[in-house]
Amino acid sequence: QAEARAKFARSSPRSPAAAAAAMAARPNDELAGPLGRYGRSRSCRVIGPTDLATAEALLGDPFSAAVLCAVPLRIGVGGGASGNGSPGRLLHLPLEDALAVLEADLLEALQAAQHYALDEACMPNEFLLELLEAAVSNVGNRDGWDEMMCRRIADTWRTRPTRRRNAAGSRDPTNIWLDDKLLQVGRAAELCGGEELHLPIFGHAAYGDAPALTALHADVRARVGRGEGLVVKPRHGANSRHVFLWPPKGDRPASAAAAEVEAATEGGREEAVLESVKRALEGWDDSWDRECWQLSQVPRGVVVQPLYAIAVSACESGGPRSRAAPLELKVQVLFGEVVGGTLNTHPADLWVTRRGDVQVWNQEDLLARGHTRCRKIDKCYGKHIPAAALQTLVRVLQAHWPLIRGTSERLTRGAQLDELRVDWLLGDDRWGPRIGELTYMGAGSRMSPPLSRRLSRAYAAAHLSRLGRLAVVQADCAEEVLAATGSSLWPVGVLDRARQGHGRGQFAEAPPGAPSDPPTDRVARPRRHR
């Protein structure tokens, strides 16, 4: 990097007058919040086509920052994949062209981050700043999105004693609602002007609230008697654990958990659904200890909602692990800008771009870039998306992509979050597109490595450029030059072909600081042996 800086400086020397003019034109707004050893913060923007010396002039002295280069998207790549047109087109771009479109979409988010109103709770601390710098250092292959999320999750357990405190002196629960399956329904509607975005809540009950549970049982009995489909899930859960999908009476249970309960319960469908309410209310899973600290603060409870239309049938060759599921599109937002999305059931088959097109991946190209198939997902839903489900996805994107994208961005900006994953349920003619849940710090273990690396690097670069620690410039030189100098924003060469392990594997049991003994109100949670 030093040699590259010297080369560009020799070819484009900076005069003191030009540096002074650039300094005078640069915004000087300060970012709120302490920045630790990184000292004073300055506003920094993504610089257009220029060279490294000009970038240094814009940054100014005595404050220094690293500079990374991004090759601009070629005009006309993929037959206008980034141009105008209606969403829902099926694309079969070569991998390099598809990644170029993704990089252009990520640069939109990086640009938006420069003057983004970010909640103080999302500001990176010293530990996270080092993590962000490592992600764009072009050293090693630990720059995946899953790795980034797991490190952030671990940090929530380290910093929980020093979280912001409100006027009463207690911890500020600002972001706990993102992990609360009940509160996020009302909060999302509030951020979007009162519009109902989630599936409606038929009923809920907190652990230990006997009157509420009795009322919930009565409502569930009535709905089962009328033949309604229901979803029973824990308010305090994650990773689809203790979630029961109950289709109308007479149909087979749509989830393995529901089928297990019905097989073990005498008295028919009604008693089986009530038993699932009990299990969701009292259930616990060890994987929840590996989630963020905020999830551990969500009150224990159970939530009942209507069942969304099933679009992906259970895989016949999957055995007991197979299950049916609605069509769920996980839309990823960075700094208020949608950058793309993938399917919950078949994440390696396709990618929905920022403009709503569907890029269908060539599996051989992905394997050459370090992708490995997840056998667990294959056994649950099959290796490839059913043709009918793909047609449904295209149809919904053509009709509703502006709503999906606009609402996802409005939610993220309203909550002032640096990233958010909005899980959309699609294909039900009665309910239309609905939010299944919101996920902050959601793992990306289902994301293919080429996408995972770029998403992680864009997220890191956006934070660092906001704090004046990094400048991103567009370079017209060949990627080989950027690889040789280590100054590329996106991974090139061997850094873009290595396999990635799942970041959560580094935590054998729980993140540092996670409780080892169950809270007194979590009676059904097993003790973990160390």
Helices and strands as residue ranges (DSSP letters): H 2-11, H 16-25, G 36-38, E 47-49, H 52-59, E 66-70, E 90-91, H 95-113, G 120-122, H 126-135, H 145-158, G 160-162, G 176-179, H 183-191, E 203-206, H 210-225, E 230-234, E 244-246, H 256-264, H 269-282, G 286-290, H 293-296, E 301-306, G 319-321, E 327-334, E 337-343, E 350-352, E 358-360, H 363-368, H 375-381, H 387-415, E 419-426, E 434-439, H 449-466, E 470-474, H 479-485, G 493-496, G 503-506
